[in-house]
Amino acid sequence: MKDPGPRTPVSRLLLSLLVVSIAACKVGPDYVEPITPVPDVWTDQVTAEMADSTPPIEEWWAALNDTVLTELIRRAEIANKDLGIAVARVKETRALRGIAKGGLLPDIVLSGTYSRVMISENSPRGQILVGAGIPVTSNGVWNTGLGLSWEIDLFGRIRRTVEAATAFMEASIEDYRDVLVTVYAEVAFNYVDVRSFQARIAFARANAEGQRGSLVLTRNRFAAGLTSALDVAQAESNLGNTEARIPSLEIGLIAAENRLAVLLGQQPGALKQLLADSVPIPVVDQDITVGVPADLLRRRPDIRRAERELAAQTAIVGVATADLYPSFSLTGFIELEAIDFADLGNSGSFGWGIIPGFTWAIFAGGKIRNRIKAEEARTEQALVFYEQTVLLALEDVQTALVAYDREQVRRDRLQEAVTATVRSVDLVRIQYISGLTNFQNYLDAQRSLFDQQDQFASSQGQVVKNLIDLNRALGGGWALDSTPPDQRPTARAGGGD
């Protein structure tokens, strides 16, 4: 192999700086993931009847066996505007990380000029040139070259910046997942509201129809002289009160439909045809499993985001600390300059320069150290925020567990009450016709039936909503290996079904 010959001073300097840069240290604290104590099991007794295995909650809505809900969730994943913002934020942080990584490499700029100058003959310099018989108009000069600037990351300022940018990018990914969890839950909440309002409206209309029959009955009995006008007035009042409840229920139904459409990135009313057919409120056909509390630390996106933000802030302390130390840089140029363009390639047109340098703020009035203290204080805030996020997540799950369990008990008792009241209405009607009881008892039984049916339908929906809330609290709706999409399809803004 041929001897490459002696290295030039420039090559030796560049090689030395490269070796120093690679072996350089990083000032500031190294990040250590916080150890957060969490209980081994959920403390409330309601979890004793639930399994303690890791729940299959990546697609928790599948347990509801509702094809319409599944379709709505998939459409929201594509077109929801909050998710679109979160995806764009991930793209932004990825680009910012790329900018930070670019600081590790030199900036090289290619430039070129052509200049031709004429000096004023009346200027001092022009008069000197004229007196010496030198033309005041110069020949054109061609110039091209490469300029280089490079900060030698001796104390890790740039590398800490890259650490922070990487952690912020990872935090934005967790933010996307957090939005995903919330959007899935919101879609399911509002879908269950739609089905609950439809069931409540159906109960209201059925009760109103029965009360119209009671009004006809009292009018016929009044015409036959078997009862007083008071019974007729009470029957009319009872029917009016029931019919007055229907418009408010319809308002709730329309609001839930409109909210669903907006969650899917569509105009209000766009889903009316899809949701027009009343179907039963979704029910759960399998046992619910809950993981151990420690699962939250790896599943809840808000906890994961807070941890990444803490890591980023720790790296920023290192960035601020690096200002206590000198900053080394290297600038230089390689150029070709000639009067004639054809001479640019000659060796005589070649020129170069290299300028190593450093800056060191040996006195800054305490600004640097106070900046470090400020970043350290922000790191303390980020740590406390992370710990608070964990506590709030534990509270969230524990409350959701209790709410889901207790609402099931309430629903079952209401179902028993409805069954008993249906029998009561039939019996009291027969007694009223037979003259064995007064009309007030009949009215009271009808009112009680409507109220209990309305509460039962609401409770049915609330059980499912509490289940949805439990899955949201557990961080369900995404897989641990999933990442935000780089591109999102453009959804039709005002499309129908």
Helices and strands as residue ranges (DSSP letters): H 9-23, G 45-49, G 60-64, H 67-79, H 81-102, E 107-115, H 124-131, E 141-152, H 157-223, H 229-263, H 295-299, H 301-321, G 322-324, E 327-338, G 341-345, G 347-349, E 350-359, H 367-433, H 439-473
